Amino acid sequence: MPIYHYAPAQLPCKLCGNGFDHHQSASATALRTCPTCGKSVTRSAIENLNTPKLLRPLSVSDAKNLGFTVFKKTSAGEFERQ
Ligand SMILES: [Zn+2]
């Protein structure tokens, strides 16, 4: 179930700050008002739930395999192509 972020029309809200997050099915009707303060709110989806997580840092060999040119810092201000 996606999480939506609701933000009050006028920020910040004295009661709910910058808004609130709400679990809701994608087909559910968006809330129109803040349950805390009753002001109208706008809904935005929180995207990062669907973003694949980077499981480990990108290694030099991964970067090369992906077609990046890798430079190694050899001394102050100098880089050597690997
Ligand atoms: Zn509020």
PDB file of the backbone (N, CA, C, O) and the ligand in Angstrom, with CONECT records:
HET     ZN  A 101       1
ATOM      1  N   MET A   1       0.859  -1.194   0.000  1.00  0.00           N
ATOM      2  CA  MET A   1       0.000   0.000   0.000  1.00  0.00           C
ATOM      3  C   MET A   1       0.890   1.236   0.000  1.00  0.00           C
ATOM      4  O   MET A   1       1.797   1.350   0.824  1.00  0.00           O
ATOM      5  N   PRO A   2       0.639   2.143  -0.903  1.00  0.00           N
ATOM      6  CA  PRO A   2       1.509   3.329  -0.950  1.00  0.00           C
ATOM      7  C   PRO A   2       1.276   4.256   0.241  1.00  0.00           C
ATOM      8  O   PRO A   2       0.216   4.257   0.865  1.00  0.00           O
ATOM      9  N   ILE A   3       2.285   5.023   0.520  1.00  0.00           N
ATOM     10  CA  ILE A   3       2.153   6.066   1.542  1.00  0.00           C
ATOM     11  C   ILE A   3       2.041   7.394   0.809  1.00  0.00           C
ATOM     12  O   ILE A   3       2.825   7.686  -0.095  1.00  0.00           O
ATOM     13  N   TYR A   4       1.082   8.178   1.198  1.00  0.00           N
ATOM     14  CA  TYR A   4       0.925   9.505   0.619  1.00  0.00           C
ATOM     15  C   TYR A   4       1.273  10.535   1.665  1.00  0.00           C
ATOM     16  O   TYR A   4       1.044  10.348   2.860  1.00  0.00           O
ATOM     17  N   HIS A   5       1.827  11.618   1.189  1.00  0.00           N
ATOM     18  CA  HIS A   5       2.102  12.727   2.096  1.00  0.00           C
ATOM     19  C   HIS A   5       1.073  13.817   1.842  1.00  0.00           C
ATOM     20  O   HIS A   5       0.851  14.244   0.709  1.00  0.00           O
ATOM     21  N   TYR A   6       0.466  14.244   2.905  1.00  0.00           N
ATOM     22  CA  TYR A   6      -0.502  15.331   2.808  1.00  0.00           C
ATOM     23  C   TYR A   6       0.109  16.584   3.406  1.00  0.00           C
ATOM     24  O   TYR A   6       0.670  16.559   4.502  1.00  0.00           O
ATOM     25  N   ALA A   7      -0.006  17.656   2.688  1.00  0.00           N
ATOM     26  CA  ALA A   7       0.519  18.928   3.187  1.00  0.00           C
ATOM     27  C   ALA A   7      -0.609  19.940   3.224  1.00  0.00           C
ATOM     28  O   ALA A   7      -1.387  20.038   2.275  1.00  0.00           O
ATOM     29  N   PRO A   8      -0.706  20.696   4.315  1.00  0.00           N
ATOM     30  CA  PRO A   8      -1.733  21.734   4.382  1.00  0.00           C
ATOM     31  C   PRO A   8      -1.445  22.829   3.358  1.00  0.00           C
ATOM     32  O   PRO A   8      -0.294  23.058   2.985  1.00  0.00           O
ATOM     33  N   ALA A   9      -2.494  23.498   2.911  1.00  0.00           N
ATOM     34  CA  ALA A   9      -2.338  24.521   1.887  1.00  0.00           C
ATOM     35  C   ALA A   9      -1.430  25.641   2.374  1.00  0.00           C
ATOM     36  O   ALA A   9      -0.672  26.218   1.595  1.00  0.00           O
ATOM     37  N   GLN A  10      -1.509  25.941   3.652  1.00  0.00           N
ATOM     38  CA  GLN A  10      -0.652  26.993   4.187  1.00  0.00           C
ATOM     39  C   GLN A  10       0.323  26.377   5.170  1.00  0.00           C
ATOM     40  O   GLN A  10      -0.060  25.821   6.199  1.00  0.00           O
ATOM     41  N   LEU A  11       1.606  26.494   4.818  1.00  0.00           N
ATOM     42  CA  LEU A  11       2.655  25.918   5.661  1.00  0.00           C
ATOM     43  C   LEU A  11       3.283  26.984   6.529  1.00  0.00           C
ATOM     44  O   LEU A  11       3.293  28.141   6.109  1.00  0.00           O
ATOM     45  N   PRO A  12       3.809  26.691   7.706  1.00  0.00           N
ATOM     46  CA  PRO A  12       3.536  25.428   8.370  1.00  0.00           C
ATOM     47  C   PRO A  12       2.211  25.507   9.121  1.00  0.00           C
ATOM     48  O   PRO A  12       1.766  26.584   9.517  1.00  0.00           O
ATOM     49  N   CYS A  13       1.610  24.376   9.301  1.00  0.00           N
ATOM     50  CA  CYS A  13       0.368  24.317  10.055  1.00  0.00           C
ATOM     51  C   CYS A  13       0.697  24.276  11.547  1.00  0.00           C
ATOM     52  O   CYS A  13       1.600  23.553  11.969  1.00  0.00           O
ATOM     53  N   LYS A  14      -0.025  25.038  12.323  1.00  0.00           N
ATOM     54  CA  LYS A  14       0.262  25.077  13.758  1.00  0.00           C
ATOM     55  C   LYS A  14       0.019  23.726  14.417  1.00  0.00           C
ATOM     56  O   LYS A  14       0.664  23.395  15.411  1.00  0.00           O
ATOM     57  N   LEU A  15      -0.882  22.965  13.882  1.00  0.00           N
ATOM     58  CA  LEU A  15      -1.220  21.687  14.516  1.00  0.00           C
ATOM     59  C   LEU A  15      -0.477  20.506  13.918  1.00  0.00           C
ATOM     60  O   LEU A  15      -0.056  19.606  14.645  1.00  0.00           O
ATOM     61  N   CYS A  16      -0.313  20.500  12.598  1.00  0.00           N
ATOM     62  CA  CYS A  16       0.293  19.315  11.992  1.00  0.00           C
ATOM     63  C   CYS A  16       1.611  19.628  11.289  1.00  0.00           C
ATOM     64  O   CYS A  16       2.125  18.786  10.553  1.00  0.00           O
ATOM     65  N   GLY A  17       2.163  20.812  11.500  1.00  0.00           N
ATOM     66  CA  GLY A  17       3.481  21.121  10.949  1.00  0.00           C
ATOM     67  C   GLY A  17       3.473  21.150   9.436  1.00  0.00           C
ATOM     68  O   GLY A  17       2.709  21.896   8.824  1.00  0.00           O
ATOM     69  N   ASN A  18       4.325  20.337   8.835  1.00  0.00           N
ATOM     70  CA  ASN A  18       4.411  20.285   7.370  1.00  0.00           C
ATOM     71  C   ASN A  18       3.489  19.231   6.777  1.00  0.00           C
ATOM     72  O   ASN A  18       3.624  18.871   5.607  1.00  0.00           O
ATOM     73  N   GLY A  19       2.571  18.745   7.566  1.00  0.00           N
ATOM     74  CA  GLY A  19       1.636  17.766   7.047  1.00  0.00           C
ATOM     75  C   GLY A  19       1.828  16.422   7.718  1.00  0.00           C
ATOM     76  O   GLY A  19       2.404  16.328   8.802  1.00  0.00           O
ATOM     77  N   PHE A  20       1.341  15.387   7.063  1.00  0.00           N
ATOM     78  CA  PHE A  20       1.399  14.066   7.676  1.00  0.00           C
ATOM     79  C   PHE A  20       1.435  13.026   6.570  1.00  0.00           C
ATOM     80  O   PHE A  20       1.059  13.295   5.429  1.00  0.00           O
ATOM     81  N   ASP A  21       1.894  11.838   6.928  1.00  0.00           N
ATOM     82  CA  ASP A  21       1.932  10.721   5.978  1.00  0.00           C
ATOM     83  C   ASP A  21       0.777   9.781   6.282  1.00  0.00           C
ATOM     84  O   ASP A  21       0.409   9.570   7.438  1.00  0.00           O
ATOM     85  N   HIS A  22       0.227   9.235   5.243  1.00  0.00           N
ATOM     86  CA  HIS A  22      -0.987   8.446   5.404  1.00  0.00           C
ATOM     87  C   HIS A  22      -0.929   7.226   4.496  1.00  0.00           C
ATOM     88  O   HIS A  22      -0.802   7.354   3.279  1.00  0.00           O
ATOM     89  N   HIS A  23      -1.023   6.044   5.093  1.00  0.00           N
ATOM     90  CA  HIS A  23      -1.112   4.809   4.307  1.00  0.00           C
ATOM     91  C   HIS A  23      -2.487   4.739   3.666  1.00  0.00           C
ATOM     92  O   HIS A  23      -3.507   4.941   4.324  1.00  0.00           O
ATOM     93  N   GLN A  24      -2.495   4.450   2.375  1.00  0.00           N
ATOM     94  CA  GLN A  24      -3.768   4.482   1.671  1.00  0.00           C
ATOM     95  C   GLN A  24      -3.628   3.654   0.412  1.00  0.00           C
ATOM     96  O   GLN A  24      -2.585   3.690  -0.239  1.00  0.00           O
ATOM     97  N   SER A  25      -4.654   2.914   0.062  1.00  0.00           N
ATOM     98  CA  SER A  25      -4.567   2.171  -1.191  1.00  0.00           C
ATOM     99  C   SER A  25      -4.639   3.147  -2.354  1.00  0.00           C
ATOM    100  O   SER A  25      -5.229   4.222  -2.245  1.00  0.00           O
ATOM    101  N   ALA A  26      -4.027   2.753  -3.475  1.00  0.00           N
ATOM    102  CA  ALA A  26      -3.916   3.667  -4.609  1.00  0.00           C
ATOM    103  C   ALA A  26      -5.283   4.079  -5.135  1.00  0.00           C
ATOM    104  O   ALA A  26      -5.430   5.148  -5.727  1.00  0.00           O
ATOM    105  N   SER A  27      -6.283   3.228  -4.917  1.00  0.00           N
ATOM    106  CA  SER A  27      -7.611   3.538  -5.452  1.00  0.00           C
ATOM    107  C   SER A  27      -8.466   4.335  -4.472  1.00  0.00           C
ATOM    108  O   SER A  27      -9.555   4.789  -4.822  1.00  0.00           O
ATOM    109  N   ALA A  28      -7.975   4.505  -3.247  1.00  0.00           N
ATOM    110  CA  ALA A  28      -8.773   5.214  -2.246  1.00  0.00           C
ATOM    111  C   ALA A  28      -8.868   6.701  -2.591  1.00  0.00           C
ATOM    112  O   ALA A  28      -7.984   7.262  -3.239  1.00  0.00           O
ATOM    113  N   THR A  29      -9.940   7.311  -2.151  1.00  0.00           N
ATOM    114  CA  THR A  29     -10.124   8.737  -2.382  1.00  0.00           C
ATOM    115  C   THR A  29      -9.168   9.527  -1.501  1.00  0.00           C
ATOM    116  O   THR A  29      -8.992   9.217  -0.323  1.00  0.00           O
ATOM    117  N   ALA A  30      -8.559  10.543  -2.080  1.00  0.00           N
ATOM    118  CA  ALA A  30      -7.630  11.373  -1.313  1.00  0.00           C
ATOM    119  C   ALA A  30      -8.381  12.117  -0.216  1.00  0.00           C
ATOM    120  O   ALA A  30      -9.529  12.525  -0.389  1.00  0.00           O
ATOM    121  N   LEU A  31      -7.706  12.280   0.910  1.00  0.00           N
ATOM    122  CA  LEU A  31      -8.276  13.109   1.963  1.00  0.00           C
ATOM    123  C   LEU A  31      -8.335  14.551   1.477  1.00  0.00           C
ATOM    124  O   LEU A  31      -7.455  15.010   0.748  1.00  0.00           O
ATOM    125  N   ARG A  32      -9.354  15.240   1.879  1.00  0.00           N
ATOM    126  CA  ARG A  32      -9.466  16.638   1.470  1.00  0.00           C
ATOM    127  C   ARG A  32      -9.083  17.589   2.584  1.00  0.00           C
ATOM    128  O   ARG A  32      -8.648  18.715   2.346  1.00  0.00           O
ATOM    129  N   THR A  33      -9.252  17.120   3.784  1.00  0.00           N
ATOM    130  CA  THR A  33      -8.933  17.994   4.906  1.00  0.00           C
ATOM    131  C   THR A  33      -8.050  17.270   5.901  1.00  0.00           C
ATOM    132  O   THR A  33      -8.066  16.044   6.005  1.00  0.00           O
ATOM    133  N   CYS A  34      -7.292  18.049   6.618  1.00  0.00           N
ATOM    134  CA  CYS A  34      -6.403  17.514   7.632  1.00  0.00           C
ATOM    135  C   CYS A  34      -7.243  17.017   8.806  1.00  0.00           C
ATOM    136  O   CYS A  34      -8.067  17.766   9.332  1.00  0.00           O
ATOM    137  N   PRO A  35      -7.047  15.764   9.223  1.00  0.00           N
ATOM    138  CA  PRO A  35      -7.834  15.266  10.357  1.00  0.00           C
ATOM    139  C   PRO A  35      -7.451  15.941  11.660  1.00  0.00           C
ATOM    140  O   PRO A  35      -8.201  15.881  12.635  1.00  0.00           O
ATOM    141  N   THR A  36      -6.288  16.585  11.687  1.00  0.00           N
ATOM    142  CA  THR A  36      -5.847  17.241  12.918  1.00  0.00           C
ATOM    143  C   THR A  36      -6.440  18.640  13.051  1.00  0.00           C
ATOM    144  O   THR A  36      -6.951  19.016  14.106  1.00  0.00           O
ATOM    145  N   CYS A  37      -6.363  19.403  11.960  1.00  0.00           N
ATOM    146  CA  CYS A  37      -6.762  20.804  12.082  1.00  0.00           C
ATOM    147  C   CYS A  37      -7.940  21.166  11.191  1.00  0.00           C
ATOM    148  O   CYS A  37      -8.520  22.242  11.339  1.00  0.00           O
ATOM    149  N   GLY A  38      -8.304  20.273  10.258  1.00  0.00           N
ATOM    150  CA  GLY A  38      -9.476  20.532   9.444  1.00  0.00           C
ATOM    151  C   GLY A  38      -9.244  21.425   8.237  1.00  0.00           C
ATOM    152  O   GLY A  38     -10.175  21.696   7.479  1.00  0.00           O
ATOM    153  N   LYS A  39      -7.999  21.888   8.050  1.00  0.00           N
ATOM    154  CA  LYS A  39      -7.714  22.709   6.868  1.00  0.00           C
ATOM    155  C   LYS A  39      -7.582  21.821   5.635  1.00  0.00           C
ATOM    156  O   LYS A  39      -7.343  20.618   5.745  1.00  0.00           O
ATOM    157  N   SER A  40      -7.740  22.425   4.465  1.00  0.00           N
ATOM    158  CA  SER A  40      -7.621  21.630   3.248  1.00  0.00           C
ATOM    159  C   SER A  40      -6.167  21.228   3.030  1.00  0.00           C
ATOM    160  O   SER A  40      -5.246  21.989   3.324  1.00  0.00           O
ATOM    161  N   VAL A  41      -5.981  20.022   2.510  1.00  0.00           N
ATOM    162  CA  VAL A  41      -4.637  19.496   2.287  1.00  0.00           C
ATOM    163  C   VAL A  41      -4.501  19.042   0.841  1.00  0.00           C
ATOM    164  O   VAL A  41      -5.487  18.743   0.168  1.00  0.00           O
ATOM    165  N   THR A  42      -3.252  18.999   0.381  1.00  0.00           N
ATOM    166  CA  THR A  42      -2.971  18.450  -0.941  1.00  0.00           C
ATOM    167  C   THR A  42      -2.157  17.179  -0.768  1.00  0.00           C
ATOM    168  O   THR A  42      -1.315  17.082   0.125  1.00  0.00           O
ATOM    169  N   ARG A  43      -2.417  16.206  -1.632  1.00  0.00           N
ATOM    170  CA  ARG A  43      -1.770  14.906  -1.515  1.00  0.00           C
ATOM    171  C   ARG A  43      -0.632  14.784  -2.514  1.00  0.00           C
ATOM    172  O   ARG A  43      -0.756  15.215  -3.660  1.00  0.00           O
ATOM    173  N   SER A  44       0.476  14.197  -2.081  1.00  0.00           N
ATOM    174  CA  SER A  44       1.533  13.839  -3.018  1.00  0.00           C
ATOM    175  C   SER A  44       2.033  12.454  -2.646  1.00  0.00           C
ATOM    176  O   SER A  44       2.131  12.119  -1.465  1.00  0.00           O
ATOM    177  N   ALA A  45       2.346  11.655  -3.650  1.00  0.00           N
ATOM    178  CA  ALA A  45       2.848  10.309  -3.397  1.00  0.00           C
ATOM    179  C   ALA A  45       4.296  10.388  -2.965  1.00  0.00           C
ATOM    180  O   ALA A  45       5.047  11.234  -3.450  1.00  0.00           O
ATOM    181  N   ILE A  46       4.688   9.524  -2.065  1.00  0.00           N
ATOM    182  CA  ILE A  46       6.090   9.430  -1.683  1.00  0.00           C
ATOM    183  C   ILE A  46       6.738   8.423  -2.611  1.00  0.00           C
ATOM    184  O   ILE A  46       6.422   7.234  -2.580  1.00  0.00           O
ATOM    185  N   GLU A  47       7.649   8.915  -3.435  1.00  0.00           N
ATOM    186  CA  GLU A  47       8.168   8.119  -4.539  1.00  0.00           C
ATOM    187  C   GLU A  47       9.145   7.039  -4.105  1.00  0.00           C
ATOM    188  O   GLU A  47       9.182   5.960  -4.697  1.00  0.00           O
ATOM    189  N   ASN A  48       9.922   7.316  -3.094  1.00  0.00           N
ATOM    190  CA  ASN A  48      11.093   6.472  -2.873  1.00  0.00           C
ATOM    191  C   ASN A  48      10.758   5.037  -2.471  1.00  0.00           C
ATOM    192  O   ASN A  48      11.656   4.197  -2.403  1.00  0.00           O
ATOM    193  N   LEU A  49       9.493   4.740  -2.205  1.00  0.00           N
ATOM    194  CA  LEU A  49       9.140   3.367  -1.867  1.00  0.00           C
ATOM    195  C   LEU A  49       9.354   2.434  -3.048  1.00  0.00           C
ATOM    196  O   LEU A  49       9.615   1.245  -2.867  1.00  0.00           O
ATOM    197  N   ASN A  50       9.242   2.972  -4.252  1.00  0.00           N
ATOM    198  CA  ASN A  50       9.380   2.136  -5.431  1.00  0.00           C
ATOM    199  C   ASN A  50      10.776   2.197  -6.028  1.00  0.00           C
ATOM    200  O   ASN A  50      11.043   1.544  -7.036  1.00  0.00           O
ATOM    201  N   THR A  51      11.663   2.964  -5.429  1.00  0.00           N
ATOM    202  CA  THR A  51      13.015   3.087  -5.951  1.00  0.00           C
ATOM    203  C   THR A  51      13.857   1.941  -5.430  1.00  0.00           C
ATOM    204  O   THR A  51      13.940   1.735  -4.219  1.00  0.00           O
ATOM    205  N   PRO A  52      14.483   1.191  -6.323  1.00  0.00           N
ATOM    206  CA  PRO A  52      15.326   0.103  -5.827  1.00  0.00           C
ATOM    207  C   PRO A  52      16.463   0.636  -4.977  1.00  0.00           C
ATOM    208  O   PRO A  52      17.085   1.643  -5.314  1.00  0.00           O
ATOM    209  N   LYS A  53      16.723  -0.028  -3.902  1.00  0.00           N
ATOM    210  CA  LYS A  53      17.784   0.428  -3.006  1.00  0.00           C
ATOM    211  C   LYS A  53      19.135  -0.023  -3.552  1.00  0.00           C
ATOM    212  O   LYS A  53      19.272  -1.127  -4.078  1.00  0.00           O
ATOM    213  N   LEU A  54      20.108   0.834  -3.418  1.00  0.00           N
ATOM    214  CA  LEU A  54      21.471   0.479  -3.777  1.00  0.00           C
ATOM    215  C   LEU A  54      22.001  -0.397  -2.648  1.00  0.00           C
ATOM    216  O   LEU A  54      22.158   0.055  -1.514  1.00  0.00           O
ATOM    217  N   LEU A  55      22.273  -1.650  -2.975  1.00  0.00           N
ATOM    218  CA  LEU A  55      22.617  -2.594  -1.914  1.00  0.00           C
ATOM    219  C   LEU A  55      24.062  -2.433  -1.449  1.00  0.00           C
ATOM    220  O   LEU A  55      24.384  -2.694  -0.290  1.00  0.00           O
ATOM    221  N   ARG A  56      24.927  -2.002  -2.365  1.00  0.00           N
ATOM    222  CA  ARG A  56      26.311  -1.805  -1.965  1.00  0.00           C
ATOM    223  C   ARG A  56      26.857  -0.649  -2.780  1.00  0.00           C
ATOM    224  O   ARG A  56      26.299  -0.322  -3.827  1.00  0.00           O
ATOM    225  N   PRO A  57      27.923  -0.029  -2.330  1.00  0.00           N
ATOM    226  CA  PRO A  57      28.477   1.079  -3.096  1.00  0.00           C
ATOM    227  C   PRO A  57      28.975   0.595  -4.452  1.00  0.00           C
ATOM    228  O   PRO A  57      29.417  -0.546  -4.592  1.00  0.00           O
ATOM    229  N   LEU A  58      28.901   1.455  -5.425  1.00  0.00           N
ATOM    230  CA  LEU A  58      29.357   1.108  -6.771  1.00  0.00           C
ATOM    231  C   LEU A  58      30.870   0.938  -6.750  1.00  0.00           C
ATOM    232  O   LEU A  58      31.592   1.837  -6.321  1.00  0.00           O
ATOM    233  N   SER A  59      31.353  -0.222  -7.215  1.00  0.00           N
ATOM    234  CA  SER A  59      32.794  -0.452  -7.217  1.00  0.00           C
ATOM    235  C   SER A  59      33.390   0.023  -8.536  1.00  0.00           C
ATOM    236  O   SER A  59      32.666   0.296  -9.493  1.00  0.00           O
ATOM    237  N   VAL A  60      34.719   0.121  -8.577  1.00  0.00           N
ATOM    238  CA  VAL A  60      35.408   0.555  -9.788  1.00  0.00           C
ATOM    239  C   VAL A  60      35.088  -0.381 -10.939  1.00  0.00           C
ATOM    240  O   VAL A  60      34.823   0.073 -12.052  1.00  0.00           O
ATOM    241  N   SER A  61      35.110  -1.723 -10.677  1.00  0.00           N
ATOM    242  CA  SER A  61      34.848  -2.653 -11.779  1.00  0.00           C
ATOM    243  C   SER A  61      33.407  -2.530 -12.260  1.00  0.00           C
ATOM    244  O   SER A  61      33.149  -2.643 -13.459  1.00  0.00           O
ATOM    245  N   ASP A  62      32.466  -2.302 -11.347  1.00  0.00           N
ATOM    246  CA  ASP A  62      31.077  -2.081 -11.765  1.00  0.00           C
ATOM    247  C   ASP A  62      30.982  -0.864 -12.669  1.00  0.00           C
ATOM    248  O   ASP A  62      30.327  -0.892 -13.711  1.00  0.00           O
ATOM    249  N   ALA A  63      31.645   0.198 -12.254  1.00  0.00           N
ATOM    250  CA  ALA A  63      31.598   1.435 -13.025  1.00  0.00           C
ATOM    251  C   ALA A  63      32.170   1.212 -14.423  1.00  0.00           C
ATOM    252  O   ALA A  63      31.619   1.709 -15.405  1.00  0.00           O
ATOM    253  N   LYS A  64      33.275   0.464 -14.518  1.00  0.00           N
ATOM    254  CA  LYS A  64      33.876   0.174 -15.823  1.00  0.00           C
ATOM    255  C   LYS A  64      32.929  -0.663 -16.670  1.00  0.00           C
ATOM    256  O   LYS A  64      32.761  -0.419 -17.865  1.00  0.00           O
ATOM    257  N   ASN A  65      32.304  -1.666 -16.024  1.00  0.00           N
ATOM    258  CA  ASN A  65      31.372  -2.515 -16.759  1.00  0.00           C
ATOM    259  C   ASN A  65      30.201  -1.712 -17.299  1.00  0.00           C
ATOM    260  O   ASN A  65      29.645  -2.036 -18.349  1.00  0.00           O
ATOM    261  N   LEU A  66      29.834  -0.675 -16.586  1.00  0.00           N
ATOM    262  CA  LEU A  66      28.706   0.154 -17.010  1.00  0.00           C
ATOM    263  C   LEU A  66      29.130   1.212 -18.020  1.00  0.00           C
ATOM    264  O   LEU A  66      28.306   2.001 -18.484  1.00  0.00           O
ATOM    265  N   GLY A  67      30.420   1.227 -18.361  1.00  0.00           N
ATOM    266  CA  GLY A  67      30.876   2.127 -19.397  1.00  0.00           C
ATOM    267  C   GLY A  67      31.407   3.459 -18.897  1.00  0.00           C
ATOM    268  O   GLY A  67      31.675   4.356 -19.696  1.00  0.00           O
ATOM    269  N   PHE A  68      31.563   3.601 -17.600  1.00  0.00           N
ATOM    270  CA  PHE A  68      32.129   4.840 -17.089  1.00  0.00           C
ATOM    271  C   PHE A  68      33.654   4.779 -17.189  1.00  0.00           C
ATOM    272  O   PHE A  68      34.257   3.718 -17.028  1.00  0.00           O
ATOM    273  N   THR A  69      34.250   5.907 -17.450  1.00  0.00           N
ATOM    274  CA  THR A  69      35.699   5.998 -17.393  1.00  0.00           C
ATOM    275  C   THR A  69      36.079   6.305 -15.954  1.00  0.00           C
ATOM    276  O   THR A  69      35.578   7.256 -15.353  1.00  0.00           O
ATOM    277  N   VAL A  70      36.968   5.491 -15.415  1.00  0.00           N
ATOM    278  CA  VAL A  70      37.322   5.639 -14.006  1.00  0.00           C
ATOM    279  C   VAL A  70      38.678   6.307 -13.886  1.00  0.00           C
ATOM    280  O   VAL A  70      39.655   5.884 -14.505  1.00  0.00           O
ATOM    281  N   PHE A  71      38.721   7.331 -13.100  1.00  0.00           N
ATOM    282  CA  PHE A  71      39.974   8.022 -12.851  1.00  0.00           C
ATOM    283  C   PHE A  71      40.390   7.800 -11.412  1.00  0.00           C
ATOM    284  O   PHE A  71      39.561   7.783 -10.502  1.00  0.00           O
ATOM    285  N   LYS A  72      41.675   7.631 -11.226  1.00  0.00           N
ATOM    286  CA  LYS A  72      42.205   7.443  -9.882  1.00  0.00           C
ATOM    287  C   LYS A  72      43.064   8.638  -9.543  1.00  0.00           C
ATOM    288  O   LYS A  72      43.871   9.094 -10.353  1.00  0.00           O
ATOM    289  N   LYS A  73      42.884   9.136  -8.343  1.00  0.00           N
ATOM    290  CA  LYS A  73      43.663  10.284  -7.925  1.00  0.00           C
ATOM    291  C   LYS A  73      45.056   9.804  -7.533  1.00  0.00           C
ATOM    292  O   LYS A  73      45.203   8.990  -6.621  1.00  0.00           O
ATOM    293  N   THR A  74      46.063  10.301  -8.212  1.00  0.00           N
ATOM    294  CA  THR A  74      47.414   9.824  -7.941  1.00  0.00           C
ATOM    295  C   THR A  74      48.143  10.748  -6.982  1.00  0.00           C
ATOM    296  O   THR A  74      48.847  10.273  -6.091  1.00  0.00           O
ATOM    297  N   SER A  75      47.997  12.019  -7.137  1.00  0.00           N
ATOM    298  CA  SER A  75      48.592  12.957  -6.184  1.00  0.00           C
ATOM    299  C   SER A  75      47.723  14.203  -6.218  1.00  0.00           C
ATOM    300  O   SER A  75      46.753  14.275  -6.972  1.00  0.00           O
ATOM    301  N   ALA A  76      48.065  15.144  -5.426  1.00  0.00           N
ATOM    302  CA  ALA A  76      47.226  16.331  -5.320  1.00  0.00           C
ATOM    303  C   ALA A  76      46.949  16.937  -6.690  1.00  0.00           C
ATOM    304  O   ALA A  76      47.867  17.396  -7.370  1.00  0.00           O
ATOM    305  N   GLY A  77      45.719  16.935  -7.080  1.00  0.00           N
ATOM    306  CA  GLY A  77      45.320  17.589  -8.311  1.00  0.00           C
ATOM    307  C   GLY A  77      45.571  16.787  -9.566  1.00  0.00           C
ATOM    308  O   GLY A  77      45.293  17.279 -10.660  1.00  0.00           O
ATOM    309  N   GLU A  78      46.095  15.547  -9.459  1.00  0.00           N
ATOM    310  CA  GLU A  78      46.358  14.748 -10.654  1.00  0.00           C
ATOM    311  C   GLU A  78      45.538  13.478 -10.651  1.00  0.00           C
ATOM    312  O   GLU A  78      45.389  12.813  -9.626  1.00  0.00           O
ATOM    313  N   PHE A  79      45.009  13.156 -11.816  1.00  0.00           N
ATOM    314  CA  PHE A  79      44.186  11.961 -11.948  1.00  0.00           C
ATOM    315  C   PHE A  79      44.717  11.093 -13.062  1.00  0.00           C
ATOM    316  O   PHE A  79      45.153  11.603 -14.094  1.00  0.00           O
ATOM    317  N   GLU A  80      44.688   9.796 -12.871  1.00  0.00           N
ATOM    318  CA  GLU A  80      45.186   8.868 -13.849  1.00  0.00           C
ATOM    319  C   GLU A  80      44.044   7.983 -14.293  1.00  0.00           C
ATOM    320  O   GLU A  80      43.286   7.456 -13.479  1.00  0.00           O
ATOM    321  N   ARG A  81      43.932   7.828 -15.631  1.00  0.00           N
ATOM    322  CA  ARG A  81      42.874   6.985 -16.157  1.00  0.00           C
ATOM    323  C   ARG A  81      43.169   5.518 -15.843  1.00  0.00           C
ATOM    324  O   ARG A  81      44.282   5.050 -16.082  1.00  0.00           O
ATOM    325  N   GLN A  82      42.216   4.808 -15.325  1.00  0.00           N
ATOM    326  CA  GLN A  82      42.460   3.425 -14.941  1.00  0.00           C
ATOM    327  C   GLN A  82      42.083   2.465 -16.042  1.00  0.00           C
ATOM    328  O   GLN A  82      42.226   1.253 -15.882  1.00  0.00           O
TER     329      GLN A  82
HETATM  330 ZN    ZN A 101      -3.116  20.580   9.951  1.00  0.00          ZN2+
END
